[in-house]
Amino acid sequence: MKLGLLNIRSLAPKSVIVNDIITDNHLNALCLCETWIKPDEYIALNESTPPGFSYFSYPRSSGRGGGVATIYDSMLGISQNSQLDAKSFEVLSLKVAGPSPASKTQHSFLLITLYRPPGPYSNFISEFADFLAAVILLSDKIIIVGDFNIHFEKDQDPLKIAFKSVLDALGFKQNVIGPTHRCSHTLDLVLTLGIEAENIVTLSQHDSISDHYLIMFEIVFNQNILLPPRYISKRKITTAIANEFVNKLPDLTISLPSYEHDLEHKTEYLQTVLRSKLDRVAPTKIKQIRDKKLAPWYNDHTRTLKQTARNFERKWRHTKLEFFRLAWQHSLTDYKKALIKTKSQYISSLIEKNRDNPRFLFTTVAKLTGSQSSVIPVDINSNDFMKFFDEKMNSIRQKNQYHSQNLLIDIDECCSSSETHLECFSPVTEKDLFSVINSSKSTSCILDPVPTQLLKQALPKVGKSLLEIVNSSLSMGYVPNFLKLAVIKPIIKKPNRDPRELANYRTISNLSFIAKILEKIVFNQLRLYLQRNSMHEVFQFQSKP
């Protein structure tokens, strides 16, 4: 596992370069000091984060400067530990659990990013000693990295002597040797307890990036179980495959279900036939996800500029000639400007192509400006969410039992005053069903046997079966069990909420497309009944048909 540390001194103007640093050096995590990121500011963090990575950020609450962040591979299973805080320094504490059950127990450790502003250190020494004492109670494997603003190159420096005595007393090891700053100071440190940092490299950066060096090191475990290969299952559905799927579908006209068990059987039969035919013409293929992904706006021009900058950098490091340093500076500036320009053009073209698609536009803006760090902690599983929300719903039902009884009385009085009663739902025609299906968005759920767009193309063959299932459900007042299934996704309410508190989540349920169609038909009939009998509340929101 390869980690990095860099005092970036303002992340915003260097975000695209930080993205490259992570990708080019194959880092699993990069810890940043002095991000100068303000609270609720995420654009620079999003630009710095390569595909497949996430981040946690701890900005300075007020004033200018400061701030720490960690950008990490999402497969690491990292969660934030908000129990640790300090006044004389800024700290971001993360628990690295690993992606596999074995690694969670054998190789979990704390990864702490710390920044101490320069200035008086009397309070820092005492507070840092208390901080370490609290940290060692949380884990027996700890890595602390950051800019401490302590001159470790000066053996007689009083701050270094006091700081080192604290480390020795609690068993921590300082691993960095040599300068970490362009003025030959050793300010950035890597502290470890119960874990070894190996192959430490300090790499000087150009002044346009930082006056601090990039520090990289490796954590080696006995078993190579961290970061296993990642795979994704996909189907390739072309126009020819879609036509083949529709042509090979059998006549799915089924007899009208007469009782609930029959309706369950017919619904399951339709799902099975659709899924099996799709598996034949477009089987699912497993593809390994490559770790190194270039941004979609990365093109031949930016690649050439990057190679030129790297070439001058290598020559400068080899010869130390001022000519090559200046050439590196100019080429690096050109590369950064070109990368920002091509990214801007790429996003602008996307927005222009989807100007009539509000959902895409909102999603794009959210990805650019919103927090991407709301990751569910690895020690919270689906059973925890199920238990929490089940208890929450039972509590709500008990509290609202009295109000529900009064509501039923009000409904009875309202219905008795209306001219007609809604005693049952009316069957729909094939034309009405097709109209609802074709006007619905072609969004798919993992519960759908085939993609929604493909189902729409197959309506001439499956339409009658769908119509019989929908009308049977309406006439019986019964919904098949399959159509009651939903994929539940917990979403954090706000990015700054504690992800370990289940109360900070809301649930999003995704139904199958057929279930949504049945829901829409029932909704239309209910709305029409309420409108005809003037039963809407005065301030009731009424969506358009």
Secondary structure as GFF3:
##gff-version 3
##sequence-region A 1 545
A	DSSP	beta_strand	2	7	.	.	.	ID=ss1
A	DSSP	three_ten_helix	12	14	.	.	.	ID=ss2
A	DSSP	alpha_helix	15	24	.	.	.	ID=ss3
A	DSSP	beta_strand	29	33	.	.	.	ID=ss4
A	DSSP	alpha_helix	43	48	.	.	.	ID=ss5
A	DSSP	beta_strand	53	58	.	.	.	ID=ss6
A	DSSP	beta_strand	68	73	.	.	.	ID=ss7
A	DSSP	three_ten_helix	74	76	.	.	.	ID=ss8
A	DSSP	beta_strand	78	80	.	.	.	ID=ss9
A	DSSP	beta_strand	90	96	.	.	.	ID=ss10
A	DSSP	alpha_helix	101	106	.	.	.	ID=ss11
A	DSSP	beta_strand	109	115	.	.	.	ID=ss12
A	DSSP	alpha_helix	122	135	.	.	.	ID=ss13
A	DSSP	beta_strand	142	147	.	.	.	ID=ss14
A	DSSP	alpha_helix	158	170	.	.	.	ID=ss15
A	DSSP	beta_strand	173	174	.	.	.	ID=ss16
A	DSSP	beta_strand	188	193	.	.	.	ID=ss17
A	DSSP	beta_strand	197	203	.	.	.	ID=ss18
A	DSSP	beta_strand	214	219	.	.	.	ID=ss19
A	DSSP	beta_strand	230	234	.	.	.	ID=ss20
A	DSSP	alpha_helix	239	248	.	.	.	ID=ss21
A	DSSP	alpha_helix	260	281	.	.	.	ID=ss22
A	DSSP	beta_strand	285	289	.	.	.	ID=ss23
A	DSSP	alpha_helix	300	319	.	.	.	ID=ss24
A	DSSP	alpha_helix	322	353	.	.	.	ID=ss25
A	DSSP	alpha_helix	358	369	.	.	.	ID=ss26
A	DSSP	alpha_helix	382	399	.	.	.	ID=ss27
A	DSSP	alpha_helix	401	417	.	.	.	ID=ss28
A	DSSP	alpha_helix	430	439	.	.	.	ID=ss29
A	DSSP	alpha_helix	452	457	.	.	.	ID=ss30
A	DSSP	alpha_helix	459	476	.	.	.	ID=ss31
A	DSSP	alpha_helix	481	484	.	.	.	ID=ss32
A	DSSP	beta_strand	486	492	.	.	.	ID=ss33
A	DSSP	three_ten_helix	502	504	.	.	.	ID=ss34
A	DSSP	beta_strand	505	511	.	.	.	ID=ss35
A	DSSP	alpha_helix	513	532	.	.	.	ID=ss36
###
